[in-house]
């Protein structure tokens, strides 16, 4: 898909996506990334360091969020800068004995925050939220949404 730079406007939405993260996803990511920190897979250890439960890897969260931008741009190489700040951990619960594997849903939405005519770049501002599962036994389906990344911005160069 080719995006016409001149057709874009500040404030224009580029889309939204929901990303389910399960404990199995965290274990697979740990193996692929080499980040085997037990806060990402061992509930007892995570709680011993004052986390509410196992948490998703920060880089997994960042990567999942920017996928919205790369899908919109149609070319991952078009993203020339990406930065964010982490504000809250993404808690991924485990519910042994249930028929359905528990997961946490990240919600990512993006809109155009700035256009640079000279450089032909677009700054996409992302909003990334996850359920607030900081309370013991919190239900992901009904928990309030928390911003887990702030100042999440990707700069995309368009042809």
C-alpha positions in Angstrom: 0.0 0.0 0.0 1.3 3.4 -0.9 0.4 6.4 1.2 0.2 9.8 -0.4 1.9 12.2 1.9 -0.2 15.1 0.7 -3.4 13.3 1.6 -2.5 13.1 5.3 -3.6 15.5 8.1 -2.5 16.1 11.6 -4.9 14.3 14.0 -5.8 11.7 11.3 -6.2 8.2 12.8 -4.1 5.4 11.2 -5.9 2.5 13.0 -6.2 0.4 16.1 -5.4 -3.1 17.0 -5.7 -5.4 20.0 -2.9 -7.8 20.9 -3.4 -10.7 23.2 -0.4 -11.7 25.3 -0.3 -15.0 27.2 2.3 -16.6 29.4 3.1 -18.9 26.5 3.9 -15.8 24.4 6.2 -14.5 27.1 8.1 -17.8 27.3 8.5 -17.9 23.5 9.7 -14.3 23.4 12.1 -15.0 26.2 13.6 -17.9 24.2 13.8 -15.8 21.0 15.2 -12.7 22.7 17.5 -14.3 25.3 15.8 -12.3 28.0 15.2 -15.1 30.5 14.6 -12.8 33.5 12.3 -14.7 35.8 9.9 -11.7 36.2 8.6 -12.7 32.8 7.7 -16.3 33.6 8.0 -17.0 37.3 5.0 -15.7 39.3 6.7 -16.4 42.7 9.8 -14.6 41.7 7.9 -11.6 40.2 6.0 -11.2 43.4 9.2 -11.4 45.5 10.5 -8.3 43.8 7.2 -6.4 44.4 5.6 -6.9 41.1 1.9 -7.8 41.1 2.5 -10.9 38.9 4.5 -11.9 35.8 5.0 -9.0 33.4 5.6 -8.8 29.7 9.0 -7.9 28.3 9.3 -4.1 27.6 10.7 -4.8 24.1 7.9 -7.2 23.3 5.4 -4.4 24.3 7.2 -1.8 22.2 7.5 -4.1 19.2 3.9 -5.2 19.4 2.8 -1.5 19.5 4.9 -0.3 16.6 3.5 -3.1 14.4 0.4 -0.9 13.9 2.7 1.7 12.3 4.6 -0.7 10.1 1.4 -2.3 8.8 0.0 1.2 8.0 3.2 2.3 6.3 3.5 -1.0 4.4 7.2 -1.1 4.9 9.0 -1.6 8.2 12.0 0.2 6.8 10.0 3.4 6.4 10.1 3.8 10.2 13.2 5.9 10.7 12.8 6.6 14.5 10.8 5.1 17.3 10.8 5.9 20.9 8.7 5.6 24.0 8.6 5.7 27.8 7.4 2.8 29.9 4.9 3.9 32.6 3.3 0.7 33.9 4.2 -3.0 33.6 2.0 -5.2 31.4 0.8 -7.8 33.8 0.0 -11.2 32.3 -2.0 -13.4 34.6 -2.1 -17.2 34.7 -5.3 -19.1 35.5 -4.5 -22.7 36.1 -7.5 -25.0 36.0 -9.5 -22.9 33.5 -10.5 -24.1 30.1 -9.2 -20.9 28.4 -5.6 -19.7 28.8 -5.5 -16.4 30.4 -4.1 -13.4 28.5 -3.7 -9.7 28.7 -4.9 -7.5 25.8 -2.8 -4.6 24.7 -4.8 -2.0 22.8 -2.8 0.2 20.4 -4.2 3.1 18.5 -2.3 5.6 16.4 -2.8 9.1 14.9 -0.7 11.5 13.0 0.9 13.9 15.4 3.0 15.9 13.0 3.9 16.2 9.3 7.3 17.5 8.0 6.9 18.6 4.4 10.6 19.1 3.8 11.6 15.7 5.0 8.4 14.0 3.9 8.1 12.4 7.3 5.1 11.7 9.4 5.2 11.4 13.2 2.7 8.8 14.4 1.6 9.1 18.0 0.6 5.8 19.6 -1.7 5.2 22.6 -0.9 1.9 24.2 -3.1 0.6 27.1 -3.5 -2.7 29.0 -5.8 -3.7 31.8 -4.9 -2.7 35.3 -4.2 -6.1 36.9 -2.2 -4.7 39.8 -4.7 -5.9 42.4 -4.6 -9.6 43.3 -7.3 -11.5 41.4 -8.2 -8.6 39.1 -10.2 -9.7 36.0 -8.7 -8.7 32.7 -12.1 -8.5 31.1 -13.4 -5.8 33.5 -10.2 -4.0 34.7 -9.7 -0.4 33.9 -7.3 0.4 31.1 -3.9 1.9 32.0 -1.5 3.6 29.7 1.6 1.4 29.6 3.6 3.4 27.2 3.7 7.2 26.9 5.3 9.5 24.3 5.2 6.5 22.0 6.1 8.1 18.7 7.3 6.6 15.4 8.6 8.7 12.6 7.8 7.4 9.1 9.5 8.5 5.9 7.1 8.3 2.9 8.2 8.3 -0.7 
